[in-house]
Amino acid sequence: MMNKFFAACLIGAAVFMTGCLDDSADLNENNPKAAQAMTKSIPNFNATDLNGNSVTKEIFASKKITVLNIWGTFCPPCIGEMPELGEMARNMPADAQLVGLICDAEEGSSQIQDAKKILRDAGANFVNIIPDEKLFQFLNDVEAVPTTIFVNSKGEIIGQAIVGADVEGYKDELARLLK
């Protein structure tokens, strides 16, 4: 429990210091720590989505590419891009999907209700995961939100991560990866 709280506090502090980063950045060029994260796989996890459904790493197996948007209910740029993400999710290619990972939510927290309201108000109807302990550990490598990464069907992180709200950048990277 303390690890989850500590991870959420770290992410919150990073976001506070960076203002959530509303400009796009290339993690591989400028940040060796983030470049290391790009070679990782998503850990095996057993979490739930906002509707209480069980979600595991198998969520990635059904599509060639998953756009994984890591966001927080405290982050104005994250909230601001939700309508565009909802539109993107409705128009995804057949071999791709959009999934959210809510960095500041845990089972029983008030952030779950906040996230549901944010998504409902934005018309963003896509799967959003509430992290379990393994995903909270994975989030320790995330320096700011929103951060969007691209995951293949094996759960491996591929392509260029995008830090900051940049839906057009997500679409461009997805199109590049689907070629």
N, C-alpha and C positions, 0 to 999 in steps of 0.2 A: 504494500500500500504506500509506504514512504517512497519507494523507488518511482512509482507512478506520479506521486505528488512532486517529487524532485524533478523528474523529467518534464512535467508540465510547467513547473516554475522556470526551468532553464529555457525552454522554448519561449515562454512568456517574456522572460528577461531579454532574450535575443531579439524578439519581435519588438519589444518596447524600445530597445536601443537602435534598431534599424527602421522603425516605423513600418514594419511588416514588409518592407521592400516592395514598392510598387513599380520598380523598373526591372526589366528582364536582365539576367546576368548569365554568362556561360560559366558553369562551375568548373569544367575541366581545364580551362585556360588559366584561371586566376586563383584557384583554390585547391591546393594539393590534397587536403583532407577530404573535400567533396569529390575530387577525382577518384580517390580510393573508394569512396562509397559507390561510385558508378560501376565498379567491378563486382559488387556484391550481388547476392540473391536476396530476395525477400525471405525472411525466416519462415519456417513452418509455424503456423499460428492456428489458434482456435478461438475466434472472436465472434462477435455478433454484429449485425447491421442495426440501423435505427429502428427497424421493424421487429427486432428480436430474433431474426433468423440466424442460424449458425453460418459462419463464413470461415473458410479455411483457405490455404494457399491454392487449393484447387480452383478457386475463382478465376485464376489466370489461365488455366488449361483450356478453357472453352474458346479463347480468341487468340489470334496471332499476336496482337498487341493490346495491352491495357494501358490507358492513360490514367496514372494514379496521381490525383490531386490531393496533396497534403495541406490541410487548412485548419484554421481555428475559429471558434465562435467569437473571439475577442478581436479579430483582425479585420479592419475596414476594407482593405483591398480584397481579402478572401471573400467577404460578403458581397462586395461590389461586383465581382466577376461571376457570381452564381447565376444570374439570368442568362449570361452568355454560355456558361457551362451547361445549363439546362438545355439550351438550343443545340449546343454541340452534341450532347448525349442523344438527343432525338434524331440527329442526322449523321450518326456514326456509320462508317463503312461496315459491312457485314462481318468482317474479320477483325473488328476492333470494338473496344468498350471503354467507357469512362467510369471510374470508381473513385470515390472520395475516401480519405482517411482523416478523421477528425482528431487532431493532435491533443486537444484539451478535454476530451470526453472520456469518461470511464463509467462502467455500469453504475447506475443509481445516481449519477451526478446531474446537476441542474443544466449542464451544457447539452445534455441529450435533448431536453425540451427546447433549448435555445436553437440547436442545430435543426431540429424538425421545423421550427417556425421560420428560420432563415431559408431553408430549402423550399418550404411550402410557399412563402411569400415571393420567392424568386422563380417559381415554376420549374425548379430543378429536381426532376424525378429520376435519380439514378442511385445506385447502391452507395451507401456511406457506411464505412466500417468504424465501430467503436474499438479502439485498440485493446488487445490483451497484453500481458506482461512482455511477451516476445516482440510485439509491435512497438510497445513503449521503448524497449531497448533499441530497436531499429531507429526509432525517432531521435535518439541521442545524436545521430549523425546529421540531423536536419538542423540547419543553422537559422532559418527564417521561414516564415510562411507568407503567402503560399509558395510551396515548392511542388513542381510537377515533374514526375519521373515517368519513364516508359518501361514497361515490363513485358517480356515475351511469355509465351505459353508455358515455359519451364519455371517461371518465377524469377528469371534473371533480369537485372536492371541493364537496359541497353540505351543507346542514343545519348542525347544531350539533355541533362536536367535543366529545367528552367525555373529560376527563382524570381518571384514577382508575378503579378497578375498580367498575363500575356496570352490570352486565348488564341489570337492569331498565330503566335509562336508555337503553341501546343499543336494547332492544326498543321502548321508547316512541318514540324518535327514528325508528327504522326504520318503525314503523307510521305515523307522521306523514308521512314522506317518500313512502310508498307510496300515500297517498290521492290 
